Amino acid sequence: MKEYIEVMKANYNQLDMEKERLKAAFSVIDKKGNGCIMRADFIYVLTCNNSAISREEADQMFTEADTKGKGYIEYKGMPSM
């Protein structure tokens, strides 16, 4: 049982670190600081500097993340956040 608890604790610590990294990354894209990422900003950041991601791929990623179809992603309300 002790071993199981240690494994679960390590998993939760890893999830917390990933959550913080994701929040930091999204905050870079959130130009207004309001917890929302606009489509154009999202696509620009993902495709700038000779990225391997095309505009079409970035647009598709945004569409998948924008589950409510609002034209922006509210990252503070995402389930993993």
SULTA-V812137 format. One record per residue. N is the residue number from 0. PSI is psi in degrees with one decimal (none if undefined). NEAR is the number of other C-alpha atoms within 10 Angstrom. Layout:
BEGIN
N,PSI,NEAR
N,PSI,NEAR
END
This chain:
BEGIN
0,-40.2,6
1,-40.8,7
2,-42.4,8
3,-44.2,9
4,-41.0,10
5,-41.4,11
6,-45.2,12
7,-38.9,12
8,-43.8,12
9,-40.0,12
10,-43.5,12
11,-37.4,12
12,-41.4,12
13,-43.4,12
14,-40.3,13
15,-41.5,14
16,-42.2,12
17,-40.0,14
18,-42.7,14
19,-39.3,13
20,-40.5,12
21,-43.2,14
22,-40.9,16
23,-42.7,12
24,-43.6,11
25,-34.6,20
26,-25.9,18
27,-37.9,13
28,-27.5,19
29,86.4,19
30,-32.8,13
31,-12.7,11
32,25.8,11
33,10.4,11
34,9.5,17
35,144.3,19
36,122.9,23
37,151.4,18
38,-49.5,18
39,-40.9,13
40,-42.7,14
41,-49.1,19
42,-42.4,21
43,-49.7,14
44,-40.3,13
45,-22.4,19
46,-2.7,16
47,166.9,12
48,47.0,8
49,41.5,8
50,152.7,10
51,-6.7,10
52,127.9,13
53,165.1,14
54,-39.2,15
55,-41.7,11
56,-43.3,14
57,-40.7,19
58,-41.6,18
59,-41.5,13
60,-43.0,15
61,-45.0,21
62,-41.6,17
63,-35.4,12
64,-28.7,16
65,69.2,18
66,-22.9,11
67,-4.4,11
68,31.7,11
69,-12.9,11
70,4.2,16
71,161.1,20
72,126.6,24
73,95.0,18
74,-22.9,20
75,-17.3,14
76,5.0,10
77,144.9,9
78,-36.4,6
79,-6.8,12
80,none,12
END
